[in-house]
Amino acid sequence: MDWATRKIFSTFGSSWRLNRLIGMKREAIGDNEESMVVYENMLEKDPNNRAALKRQVTVLRTSGKLSEATAHLCWYLKIYLSDVDAWCELADLYISAGSYPQAIYCYNEALLYEKSNWALYLRLGDVYYTLSDENSMLTARHYYSKSLTLNSKHNVRAMYGLLMSSQALESGSRAQELKNKNLKNWVQEALKTVYKDKCPSKLSLLPLQ
């Protein structure tokens, strides 16, 4: 224990919070093996300690053991099904592995608990945009639009997503779709407004058609 840890221990005694702090300090100095030992000891006392379980996922991920981190997080979510942050982290792990359908499933599970979370719709839009086929692009456009419906003031990323997906759909079977044209025109004007207000010198860089 260092001075700060000893001070906490002498004042409050041993607790799972102190042990988590010790484990996180080990992580910070790169001692992942020792941090895992700390978390395993915590779980021996309390097998359902959420903090220890989630820190183990972090250690596995930073150690490059992505498949183990994914399996561990899947097991965790069988116990704590409503943990939205965990669903999002699992989605991120699947995206890292190129497993986009599984990532979509994770974000949809998260939406069951936070239906008004604009960031989840944005992330779903990004995944569908990555798939790039026409149906996926159409779905991406839908999710970007939904994200902007919930947050139109501070959501430039969704604006770009809506613009790029609308432009991509112009070359497909929906080239003449009025809805697509209207969405594209709306988001172009929205982006112009943002750039004129925040960074007018960059206005000419907008990918407008």
N, C-alpha and C positions, 0 to 999 in steps of 0.2 A: 504493500500500500504506500502511496505517496502521502505528502503532508495533508493535502485536501481530503483525500479519502479517509485517512486516519481521523481527521477532525470530524467528518460526518459520522464515522463509526462511533467515536467517543460520545457524540451528542445524541444520536438517534438509535444507535445499535445497528445490528445487521438487519437488512431487509432486502426484498427483491429489487427495489429501486437502486439500492447501493450496489448490489451484485450486477445489475444491468449496467450501471455506470462503470464498474470495473471492466466488464466485458467490452463495452464500447471504447474504453481507453485502450484496451488491447487491440481492438480493431484499428484504432487511429494510428498506432505505431506499427501496424502491419503484422501483428502476431495473431493471425486468424486461428491457428490451431488452439492456442491458449484461450482465446475468446469463446471458441466452441465448447471447450471444457467447462468454462464458467456457465454458459447457457445450459449445458447438459446437467450440471449440478443443480441449477435452478429448477429444471424440469423434473428432476428426481423428487424434489420436495413438492412441486405442484405441476403435474403433467399437462395441465391446461393453461399454463401461464402464457398469455398472448404475447407479451413483450419478448419473452425468451424465444418463442416459436418464430416470431417475425424477424428477430435479430439473426437467427440461424439462417433464414432465407437470404438475408443481406450478406452474411459472411460467405455463404456458398456462391452467391452471385459475384461478389468481388474477387473470389478465388478462381473465377472462370468455370465453375462447375454448374453450368446453366441447366443441364438436364436434371441434376440433383435438386437444384433450387426450384425448378418447375414442379418436380414430383413432391417436394416438401410443401410447397405452397398449395398444391392440389389437395394434399392431405389436410392441411390447415383449414382450407375452405369447406371441407366436409364437416368441420366442427363449428366454424364461425362463418356461416353462409352469408351473413348480411354485412360483411366487412368490405365496403366499397373500395377502399384503398388497396386491399389485397387483390380484389378482382382486377383492378387497373394494373397492378404490378405483374400479375400473371399474364394479362394481355400483352404487356410490354415484353415479357420473356418470350411469349409465342411469336411476337413480331420479330424479335431478334433472331429467332429460328426460322423465320419465313413461313410460319404456320398461321396464315391469316384467317382461315375459317374459325380456328380455335380462339383467336384474339377477338373476333367479332362476337363469338359466344360469350366471352368474358365481359365485354362491354355491355352486352344486352342484359346479362345478369346484374351488373352494377346499376343499370337503368331501372331495374325492378324496385330498387330502394331509393333512387334519387332521380325521379322522372323529370325534374326541372333543372338538372345539372347541364348547363350549356356546354361545358368542357367535354362531357361524355359524348354528346352528339358530334362535336368537332372531331374527336378522336375516331369515332366510327366513320365519319366522312373521310378522314385521312386513310384509313385502312381500305375502304372501298375504292378510293381514288387510286391507290397503289395497285389494285387488281386490274384496272385500266380497260377492261372490256366494256361494251356499251351499257349493258345492264348494271354493272357495278358503278359506272360513272353516273348513271341516272340515280342510283341509290345514294351515291356520294353527294350529288347535288341536293337531294332531299335532306340529308343530315346536316349539311352546311346551312341550308335554309332554316332548318329547325334551330340550330345553334344561334343563328343570327336573330331569329324571332325572340329567343330568350335573352340575348345579349347583343345588341347592335352597336353599342357605343365603344366598347373596348374589345373588339373581336376581329382585328384586321386579318388574322390568319384564316378565319372562316370566310371572310370576304374574298380573299385570294382563292380559297378552295372553291367557293361558289363560282367565281369568275373562270377559273381554269377548267372546272368540270363543265360549265356551260359552253365554253369555247370548244372543248373536246367533243361535245355532243353535236356541234354544228357540222361536223364532217360525217356524221352517221345518218341513220334513218330518221332522226328527229331534227334534221337540219332546218326544217321549216316550221317547227313547233313554236307557236306563239308564246307559250309559257316560258320556253327556254330563252327566247329573245327578250321577253320582259324582265326575266331574272337577270340576264346579262346586262341589260341597260341600267337596271336599278343598281346593281352592285358596282358598275363602273362609276356611276355618279356618286355612290357612297364612298368609294375609294378616293375619288377626286376631292371630295369634301374633307376627308381625313388628311390627305396630303397637303391641301391648301392651308389647312389650319395648323398642322404640326410641322411639316417640312416642305414648304413650297418649292424649294430648290430641287427636290427629288421628283417633282410632279411629272417631268418628262420621261422618267424611267418606268412609269406604270405600263404594264403589258396590255394596252388597250387596242382593240381592233375596231 
